[in-house]
Amino acid sequence: MSNGYEWISPQEIRERLAKNEKLNMIDVREDDEVAAGMIPGAKHIRLSEIPDRYEEIEQTGEIILICRSGNRSGRACQYLASLGIPGLKNMSGGMLEWDDQE
């Protein structure tokens, strides 16, 4: 664990979704990026809105943050960790890697 969060691979997320596991996923990309597609079941909260909307994030168990490449979601993880929120995971490679696996 670095900076208060862990990493999770797109492959692991796919496998868990295939088992119908309910995952708490937050997509922090911009509206136009999300319009092009997002992981089913993810909640969209833009990175810039996280400080005002983090209370909308269910804080039981793990919280998986997603962006295009893993960069912005890493910043969201660091911010949420600074608030003392546990269970944070950043999807490695972001939606670029997710789309590569389709």
C-alpha distances in whole Angstrom, upper triangle without the diagonal:
4,7,6,5,5,8,11,14,18,19,17,18,22,22,21,23,26,26,26,23,23,20,19,19,19,21,21,23,27,30,31,28,28,32,31,29,26,24,26,25,23,24,25,24,24,21,24,25,21,22,26,25,21,23,24,21,21,18,18,16,13,14,14,15,17,19,21,19,15,16,17,15,12,15,15,11,11,15,14,11,14,16,14,14,11,10,10,9,11,13,13,17,18,22,23,21,22,26,26,25,28
4,5,6,7,9,13,16,19,21,19,20,23,24,23,25,28,28,29,26,25,21,20,19,19,20,20,22,25,29,30,27,27,31,31,29,26,25,27,26,24,24,24,23,23,20,22,23,20,21,24,24,21,23,24,21,22,19,20,18,15,15,15,15,17,18,20,18,14,14,15,14,10,12,13,10,9,13,13,10,12,15,14,14,13,12,11,10,11,14,13,16,18,21,22,21,22,26,26,26,29
4,6,8,11,15,18,20,23,21,21,25,26,25,26,29,30,30,26,25,22,20,19,18,19,18,21,24,27,29,26,26,30,30,29,26,25,27,26,23,23,23,21,21,17,20,21,17,18,21,21,18,21,22,19,20,18,19,18,15,15,15,14,16,18,20,18,14,13,14,12,9,10,11,8,6,10,10,7,9,12,11,12,11,12,10,11,11,15,15,17,18,22,23,22,23,27,27,27,30
4,7,11,14,17,20,22,20,20,24,24,23,24,28,28,27,24,23,19,17,17,17,19,18,21,24,27,29,27,26,30,30,28,25,24,26,24,21,21,22,20,20,17,20,20,17,17,20,20,16,18,20,17,17,15,16,14,12,12,13,13,16,18,21,19,15,15,15,13,10,11,11,7,7,9,9,5,8,10,9,9,8,9,7,9,11,14,15,18,18,22,24,23,23,27,28,28,30
4,7,10,13,16,18,16,16,20,21,19,21,24,24,24,21,20,16,15,14,14,16,16,19,22,25,27,24,23,27,27,25,22,20,23,21,19,19,20,18,19,16,19,20,16,17,20,19,16,18,19,16,16,14,15,13,10,10,10,10,13,15,18,16,12,13,13,11,8,10,10,6,7,10,9,7,10,12,11,10,8,7,5,5,7,11,12,15,15,19,20,19,20,23,24,24,26
4,7,10,13,15,13,14,17,18,17,19,22,22,22,19,19,15,15,14,15,16,17,19,23,26,27,24,23,27,27,24,21,19,22,21,18,19,20,20,20,18,21,22,19,20,23,22,18,21,21,17,18,16,16,13,10,10,9,10,13,15,17,15,12,13,14,12,10,13,12,9,11,14,13,11,14,16,14,13,10,8,6,5,6,9,10,13,14,17,19,17,18,21,22,21,24
4,7,10,12,10,11,14,15,15,17,19,20,21,18,18,15,14,13,14,15,16,18,21,24,25,22,21,25,24,22,19,17,20,19,17,19,19,19,20,18,21,22,19,22,24,23,20,22,22,18,19,18,18,15,11,11,9,10,11,13,15,13,9,12,13,11,9,13,13,10,12,15,15,14,17,19,18,16,13,11,8,5,5,6,6,10,11,14,15,14,14,18,18,18,20
4,7,8,7,7,11,12,11,13,16,16,17,15,15,12,13,11,13,14,16,18,21,23,24,21,20,23,22,20,17,14,17,17,15,17,18,19,20,19,23,23,20,23,25,23,20,23,22,18,18,18,17,14,11,11,8,9,10,13,14,13,10,14,15,12,12,15,15,12,15,18,17,16,20,21,20,17,15,12,10,6,6,5,6,9,10,13,14,12,12,16,16,15,17
4,5,5,7,9,10,11,13,14,16,17,15,16,13,15,13,15,15,17,18,21,23,24,20,19,22,21,18,16,13,16,17,15,18,19,20,21,20,24,25,22,25,28,25,23,25,24,21,21,21,20,17,14,14,10,11,11,13,13,12,10,14,16,13,13,17,17,15,18,21,20,20,23,24,23,21,19,15,13,10,8,6,5,8,9,11,12,9,9,13,12,11,14
4,5,5,6,9,10,10,12,14,15,14,15,13,14,12,14,13,16,16,20,21,21,18,17,19,18,15,12,10,13,14,13,16,17,19,20,20,23,24,22,25,27,25,23,25,24,20,21,21,21,18,15,14,11,11,10,12,12,11,11,15,16,13,15,18,18,17,20,22,21,21,25,26,25,22,20,17,15,11,10,6,7,8,8,8,10,7,6,9,10,8,11
4,5,5,6,9,10,10,13,14,14,16,14,16,14,17,17,19,20,23,24,24,21,20,22,20,17,15,12,15,16,16,19,21,23,23,23,27,27,26,29,31,28,26,28,26,23,23,23,23,20,17,16,13,15,13,15,15,15,14,18,20,17,18,22,21,20,23,25,24,24,28,29,28,25,22,19,17,14,13,10,10,11,11,12,12,9,8,11,11,8,10
4,5,5,6,9,10,11,13,11,13,11,14,13,16,17,19,21,24,25,26,22,21,24,22,19,16,13,15,15,15,18,20,22,23,23,27,27,25,28,30,27,25,26,25,21,21,21,20,16,14,14,11,14,13,16,17,16,15,19,20,17,18,21,20,18,22,24,22,22,26,27,25,22,20,16,15,12,12,9,10,12,13,14,15,12,11,14,14,12,14
4,5,5,6,8,10,11,9,10,8,11,10,13,13,17,18,21,22,23,20,18,21,19,16,13,10,11,11,11,15,17,19,20,21,24,24,22,25,27,24,22,23,22,18,18,18,18,15,12,12,9,11,11,14,15,15,14,18,18,15,17,20,19,17,21,22,21,21,25,25,24,21,19,15,14,11,11,8,11,12,11,12,14,12,9,13,14,12,13
4,6,5,6,9,10,10,12,11,13,12,15,15,19,19,22,23,23,20,18,20,19,15,13,9,10,12,13,16,18,21,22,23,27,26,25,28,29,26,25,26,24,21,21,22,21,18,16,15,13,14,13,16,16,17,16,20,21,18,20,23,22,21,24,26,24,25,28,29,28,24,22,19,18,15,14,11,13,14,13,12,14,12,9,11,12,9,10
4,6,5,7,9,9,12,11,15,14,18,18,22,23,26,27,27,24,22,24,22,19,16,13,13,14,15,19,21,24,26,26,30,29,27,31,32,29,27,28,26,23,22,22,21,18,16,17,14,17,16,19,20,20,19,23,24,21,22,25,24,22,26,28,26,26,30,30,29,25,23,19,19,16,16,14,15,16,16,16,18,15,12,15,15,12,13
4,5,5,7,5,8,8,12,12,16,17,21,22,25,26,27,24,21,24,23,19,16,12,12,12,14,17,20,22,24,25,28,28,25,29,30,26,24,25,23,20,18,19,17,15,13,14,12,15,16,19,20,21,19,23,23,20,21,24,23,21,24,26,24,24,28,28,26,23,20,17,17,14,15,13,15,17,17,17,19,17,14,17,18,15,16
4,5,5,5,7,7,11,11,15,16,19,21,23,24,24,22,19,21,20,16,14,10,9,9,11,15,18,20,23,24,27,26,25,28,29,25,24,24,22,19,18,19,18,16,14,14,13,15,15,18,19,20,19,23,23,20,22,25,23,21,25,26,24,25,29,28,27,23,22,18,18,16,16,14,16,18,16,15,18,16,13,15,17,14,14
4,5,7,10,11,15,15,18,19,23,24,26,26,27,24,21,23,22,18,16,12,11,12,15,18,21,24,26,27,31,30,28,32,32,29,27,28,26,23,22,23,21,19,18,18,16,19,18,21,22,23,22,26,26,23,25,28,26,25,29,30,28,28,32,32,31,27,25,21,21,19,19,17,19,20,19,17,20,17,14,16,17,14,14
4,5,9,11,15,16,19,21,24,26,29,29,30,27,24,26,25,21,19,15,14,14,16,19,23,25,28,29,32,31,29,32,33,29,28,28,26,23,21,22,20,18,17,18,17,20,20,23,24,25,24,28,28,24,26,29,27,26,29,30,28,28,32,32,30,26,24,21,21,19,20,18,20,22,21,20,23,20,17,20,21,17,17
4,6,9,13,14,17,19,23,24,27,27,28,25,22,24,23,20,17,13,11,11,14,17,20,23,26,27,30,29,27,30,31,27,25,25,23,20,18,20,18,17,16,17,16,19,19,22,24,25,24,27,27,24,26,28,26,25,28,29,27,27,31,30,29,25,23,20,20,19,20,18,21,23,21,20,23,21,18,20,22,19,18
4,6,10,12,15,18,21,23,26,26,28,25,22,24,24,20,17,13,12,11,13,15,19,21,24,25,28,27,25,28,28,25,23,23,20,18,16,17,15,13,12,13,13,16,17,21,23,24,22,25,25,21,23,26,23,22,25,26,23,24,28,27,25,22,20,16,17,16,18,16,19,21,20,20,23,21,18,20,22,19,19
4,7,9,13,15,19,21,24,23,25,23,20,22,23,19,16,12,10,8,10,12,16,18,21,22,26,24,22,25,25,21,19,19,17,14,12,14,12,11,11,11,11,14,16,19,22,23,21,24,23,20,22,24,21,20,24,24,21,22,26,24,23,19,18,15,16,15,17,16,19,21,19,19,22,21,18,20,23,20,20
4,6,10,12,15,18,21,21,23,21,18,21,21,17,14,11,10,8,8,10,14,16,18,19,22,21,19,22,22,19,17,17,15,12,11,12,11,9,8,8,8,11,12,16,19,20,18,20,20,16,18,20,17,16,20,20,18,19,22,21,20,17,15,12,12,11,13,12,16,18,16,16,20,18,16,19,21,19,19
4,7,10,13,16,19,19,22,20,17,20,21,17,14,11,11,8,7,8,11,13,15,16,19,17,15,18,19,15,13,14,11,8,7,9,9,8,7,5,6,9,11,14,18,19,17,19,17,14,16,18,14,14,17,17,14,16,19,18,17,14,13,10,10,10,12,12,16,18,16,16,20,19,17,20,22,21,21
4,7,10,12,15,16,18,16,13,16,17,14,10,8,9,7,5,6,9,10,13,13,17,15,13,17,18,14,13,14,12,9,10,11,12,11,9,6,5,6,7,11,14,15,13,16,14,11,13,15,12,12,16,16,14,16,19,18,18,15,14,12,10,9,10,10,13,15,12,13,16,16,14,16,19,18,19
4,6,9,12,13,16,14,11,15,16,14,10,10,11,9,5,5,6,7,9,10,13,12,10,14,14,11,10,12,10,8,10,12,14,13,11,7,6,5,6,9,12,14,12,14,12,9,12,13,10,10,14,14,12,15,17,17,17,14,14,13,11,10,10,10,14,15,12,12,16,16,15,17,20,20,20
4,6,9,10,12,10,8,12,13,11,8,8,11,10,6,6,5,6,7,8,12,11,11,14,15,13,12,15,13,11,14,15,17,17,14,11,8,6,5,6,9,11,11,12,10,8,12,12,10,12,15,15,14,17,19,19,20,17,18,16,13,12,10,10,13,13,10,10,13,14,13,14,18,18,18
4,7,9,12,10,9,13,14,13,11,12,14,14,10,9,6,5,4,5,8,9,8,12,13,11,11,15,13,12,15,16,19,19,16,12,11,7,6,6,9,11,10,10,7,6,10,10,8,10,13,12,13,15,17,17,19,17,18,17,14,13,11,11,14,14,11,11,14,16,15,16,19,20,21
4,7,8,6,6,10,11,11,10,12,15,15,11,11,8,8,5,7,9,10,11,15,16,14,15,18,16,15,19,20,23,22,19,16,13,10,8,5,7,10,10,10,8,8,12,12,11,14,16,15,16,19,20,21,23,20,22,20,17,16,13,13,14,13,10,10,12,15,14,15,18,19,20
4,6,5,6,9,10,11,11,14,17,17,14,12,9,8,6,8,9,10,12,15,16,15,16,19,18,17,21,23,25,25,23,19,17,14,11,9,10,13,14,13,10,12,15,14,13,17,19,18,18,22,23,23,25,23,25,24,20,19,17,17,18,17,13,13,15,18,17,17,20,22,22
4,5,5,6,9,10,11,14,16,16,14,12,8,9,8,11,11,12,14,17,17,16,17,20,18,18,21,24,26,27,24,20,19,16,14,12,12,16,17,17,14,15,18,18,16,20,22,21,21,24,25,25,27,25,27,26,23,22,20,19,21,19,16,14,16,19,18,18,21,23,22
4,6,5,7,9,11,15,17,18,16,15,12,13,11,13,14,15,17,21,20,19,21,24,21,21,24,27,29,29,27,23,21,18,15,12,12,15,17,17,15,16,20,20,19,22,24,23,24,27,28,28,30,28,29,28,25,24,21,20,21,19,16,14,15,18,17,16,19,22,21
4,5,5,7,8,12,14,16,14,14,11,12,10,12,14,15,17,20,21,19,20,23,21,20,23,25,27,27,24,21,18,15,12,9,8,12,14,14,13,14,17,18,17,19,22,22,22,25,27,27,29,26,27,26,22,21,18,16,17,15,12,10,11,15,14,13,16,18,17
4,5,5,6,9,11,13,10,10,8,10,10,12,14,15,16,19,19,17,18,21,18,18,20,23,25,25,22,18,16,14,11,9,10,13,15,16,14,14,18,18,17,19,22,21,21,24,26,26,28,25,26,24,21,19,17,16,17,16,12,10,13,15,13,13,16,18,17
4,5,8,11,13,14,13,13,10,13,13,16,17,17,19,22,22,20,21,24,21,21,23,26,28,28,25,22,20,17,14,13,13,16,18,19,17,18,21,22,20,23,26,25,25,28,30,29,31,28,29,27,25,23,21,19,21,19,16,13,15,18,16,14,18,19,18
4,7,11,13,15,14,15,13,15,15,17,19,20,21,25,25,23,24,26,23,23,25,27,29,29,26,23,20,18,14,13,11,15,17,19,18,18,21,22,21,23,26,26,26,29,31,31,32,30,30,28,25,23,21,18,19,17,14,11,12,15,13,11,15,16,15
4,7,9,12,11,12,11,14,14,17,19,19,20,24,24,22,22,24,21,20,22,25,26,25,23,20,17,15,12,12,11,14,16,18,17,17,20,21,20,22,25,25,25,27,29,29,31,27,28,25,23,21,18,16,18,16,13,9,11,14,11,10,13,14,13
4,6,9,7,9,9,12,13,15,18,18,18,22,22,19,19,22,19,17,19,21,22,22,19,16,13,12,9,10,10,13,14,17,15,14,18,19,17,19,22,22,21,24,27,26,27,24,24,22,19,17,15,13,15,14,11,8,11,13,10,10,14,14,13
4,6,6,9,10,13,15,17,20,19,19,23,23,20,19,21,18,16,17,20,20,19,16,14,11,11,9,11,12,14,14,17,16,14,18,20,18,18,22,22,21,23,26,26,26,23,22,20,17,15,14,12,14,14,11,9,12,12,9,10,13,13,12
4,6,9,11,14,17,19,22,21,20,24,24,20,20,21,18,16,17,19,20,19,17,15,13,14,12,14,15,18,18,21,20,17,21,22,20,21,24,24,23,25,28,27,27,24,23,21,19,17,17,15,17,18,14,12,16,16,12,13,16,15,14
4,7,10,13,16,18,21,19,18,22,21,18,17,18,15,13,13,16,16,16,15,13,11,12,12,15,17,19,18,21,19,17,20,22,19,19,23,23,21,23,26,25,25,21,21,18,17,16,16,15,18,19,16,14,18,18,15,16,19,18,17
4,7,10,12,14,17,16,15,18,18,15,14,16,13,11,12,15,16,15,13,11,9,9,9,11,14,16,15,18,16,13,16,18,15,16,19,19,17,20,23,22,22,19,19,16,15,14,13,12,16,16,13,12,16,16,13,15,18,18,17
4,7,10,12,15,13,12,15,15,12,12,13,10,9,10,13,15,16,14,11,10,10,10,12,15,17,16,18,15,13,16,17,14,15,19,18,16,19,21,20,21,17,18,17,15,15,14,14,18,18,15,14,18,19,16,18,21,21,21
4,6,9,12,10,10,14,13,11,11,13,11,10,13,16,18,19,16,13,12,10,9,10,13,16,15,16,13,12,16,16,13,15,18,17,16,19,21,20,21,18,20,18,16,16,15,15,18,18,14,13,17,19,16,18,21,21,21
4,6,8,6,6,10,10,7,8,11,9,9,13,15,18,19,17,13,12,10,10,11,14,16,15,15,12,11,14,13,10,13,16,14,13,17,18,17,19,16,18,18,15,16,15,15,18,19,15,15,19,20,19,20,23,24,24
4,5,5,7,10,10,9,10,14,12,12,16,18,21,21,19,15,14,11,10,9,12,14,14,13,10,10,13,12,10,13,15,13,14,17,18,18,20,18,20,20,17,17,15,16,18,18,14,15,17,20,19,20,23,24,24
4,5,5,8,10,10,10,14,13,13,16,17,20,21,18,15,14,10,10,9,12,13,12,11,7,8,10,8,6,10,12,10,11,14,15,15,18,16,18,18,15,15,13,15,17,17,14,15,17,19,19,21,23,25,25
4,6,7,8,9,11,14,14,15,18,19,23,24,21,18,17,14,14,12,15,16,15,14,10,11,13,11,9,13,14,11,13,16,16,16,19,18,20,21,18,19,17,18,20,20,17,18,21,23,23,24,27,28,29
4,6,5,6,8,11,11,12,16,17,20,22,20,16,16,14,14,14,17,19,17,16,12,12,15,13,10,13,15,12,12,16,16,15,18,17,19,20,17,19,17,19,21,22,19,19,22,24,23,25,28,29,29
4,5,5,5,9,9,9,13,14,17,18,17,13,14,11,13,13,16,18,16,15,11,11,12,10,7,10,11,9,8,12,13,12,14,13,16,16,14,15,15,17,19,20,18,19,22,23,23,24,27,28,29
4,6,6,9,11,11,15,15,19,20,19,16,17,14,16,16,20,21,19,17,14,13,14,12,9,12,12,8,9,12,11,10,13,13,16,18,16,18,17,20,22,24,21,22,25,27,26,28,31,32,32
4,6,8,9,11,14,15,19,21,20,17,18,16,18,18,21,23,21,20,16,16,18,15,12,15,15,12,12,15,15,13,16,15,18,20,18,20,20,22,25,26,23,24,27,29,28,29,32,33,34
4,5,6,8,11,13,16,18,17,14,16,14,16,17,20,22,20,20,16,15,17,15,12,14,15,12,11,15,15,13,15,14,17,18,16,18,18,20,23,24,21,22,25,27,25,27,30,31,31
4,5,5,9,9,13,15,14,11,13,12,14,16,20,21,19,18,15,13,15,13,10,11,13,10,8,11,12,10,12,10,13,14,13,15,16,18,21,23,20,21,25,25,24,27,29,30,30
4,5,8,8,12,15,15,13,15,15,17,19,23,24,22,22,19,17,18,17,13,14,16,13,10,13,14,11,13,10,13,15,14,17,18,21,24,26,23,24,28,28,27,29,32,32,32
4,6,9,12,15,14,12,14,14,16,18,21,23,21,22,19,16,19,18,14,15,17,15,12,16,17,14,15,13,15,15,15,17,18,20,23,25,22,22,26,27,25,27,30,30,30
4,6,9,11,11,8,10,11,13,16,20,21,19,19,17,14,16,16,12,12,15,13,10,13,15,13,13,10,12,12,11,13,15,17,20,22,19,20,24,24,22,25,28,27,28
4,6,8,9,8,11,12,15,18,22,23,21,22,20,16,18,18,15,14,17,16,12,14,17,14,14,10,11,11,11,14,16,18,21,24,21,22,25,25,23,26,29,28,28
4,6,8,7,11,13,16,19,23,24,21,22,20,16,17,18,14,13,15,14,11,12,14,12,11,7,8,8,9,12,15,17,21,24,21,23,26,26,24,27,30,29,30
4,7,8,12,14,18,21,25,25,22,24,22,19,19,20,17,15,18,17,14,14,17,15,13,10,9,8,10,13,16,18,22,25,23,24,28,27,25,28,30,29,30
4,7,10,13,16,20,24,24,21,22,21,18,18,20,17,14,17,17,14,14,17,16,13,10,8,6,9,11,14,16,19,22,21,23,26,24,23,26,28,26,28
4,6,10,13,17,20,20,17,19,18,14,15,17,14,12,15,15,12,12,16,15,13,10,7,4,6,7,10,12,15,19,17,19,22,21,19,23,25,23,25
4,6,10,13,17,17,14,16,15,11,12,14,11,9,12,13,10,11,14,14,13,9,8,6,5,6,8,10,14,17,15,16,20,19,17,21,23,22,23
4,7,10,14,14,11,13,13,9,10,13,10,9,13,14,12,13,16,16,15,12,11,8,6,5,6,7,10,13,11,13,16,15,14,17,19,18,20
4,7,11,11,8,10,9,5,8,10,7,7,11,12,10,12,15,15,16,13,13,11,7,6,5,6,10,11,9,11,14,14,13,16,18,18,20
4,7,8,7,9,8,5,8,11,9,10,13,14,14,15,18,19,19,16,16,14,11,9,6,6,8,9,6,7,11,11,10,13,15,15,17
4,6,6,7,6,5,9,10,10,11,14,15,15,17,19,20,21,19,19,18,14,12,9,8,9,9,5,6,9,10,10,12,14,16,17
4,6,8,8,8,11,13,13,14,17,18,19,20,22,24,25,23,23,21,17,15,11,10,10,8,5,5,6,9,9,10,12,14,15
4,6,8,8,9,12,13,14,16,17,19,20,22,23,24,22,22,20,17,14,10,9,7,5,4,6,6,8,10,11,12,14,16
4,6,5,6,9,10,10,12,14,15,16,18,20,21,19,19,17,13,11,7,6,5,5,5,8,9,9,11,13,14,16,18
4,5,5,7,9,10,11,13,14,15,17,19,20,19,19,18,14,12,9,10,9,8,8,11,12,13,14,16,17,19,21
4,5,5,6,9,10,11,12,14,15,17,19,17,18,17,14,13,9,11,11,11,9,12,13,15,16,17,19,21,22
4,5,5,6,9,10,10,12,14,15,17,15,15,14,10,9,6,8,9,10,8,11,13,14,14,17,18,19,21
4,5,5,6,9,10,10,12,14,15,14,14,13,10,9,6,9,9,11,10,13,15,15,16,19,20,21,23
4,5,5,6,9,10,11,13,14,14,15,15,11,11,9,12,13,14,13,16,17,18,19,21,23,24,26
4,5,5,6,8,10,11,13,11,13,13,9,10,9,12,13,15,13,16,18,19,19,21,23,24,26
4,5,5,6,8,10,11,9,10,10,6,7,7,10,12,15,13,16,19,19,19,22,23,24,26
4,6,5,6,9,10,10,11,12,9,10,10,13,15,17,16,19,21,21,22,25,26,27,29
4,5,5,7,9,9,12,13,10,12,12,16,17,19,18,21,23,23,24,26,28,29,31
4,5,5,7,6,8,10,8,11,12,15,17,20,18,21,23,23,23,26,28,28,30
4,5,5,5,7,9,7,10,12,15,17,20,19,22,24,24,24,27,29,29,31
4,5,7,10,13,11,14,15,19,20,23,22,25,27,27,27,30,32,32,34
4,6,9,12,12,15,16,20,22,25,23,26,28,28,28,31,33,33,35
4,6,10,10,14,16,20,22,25,24,26,29,29,28,32,33,33,35
4,7,7,11,14,17,20,23,21,24,26,26,25,29,31,30,32
4,6,9,13,16,18,22,21,23,26,25,24,28,29,29,31
4,7,10,13,16,19,18,21,23,22,21,25,26,25,27
4,7,10,13,16,15,18,20,19,19,22,24,23,25
4,7,9,12,12,15,17,16,15,19,20,20,22
4,6,9,8,12,14,13,13,16,17,17,20
4,6,6,8,11,9,9,13,14,14,16
4,5,9,10,8,9,12,13,13,16
4,7,6,5,7,10,10,11,14
4,5,6,6,9,10,11,13
4,5,5,6,8,10,11
4,6,5,6,9,11
4,5,5,7,9
4,5,5,7
4,5,5
4,6
4
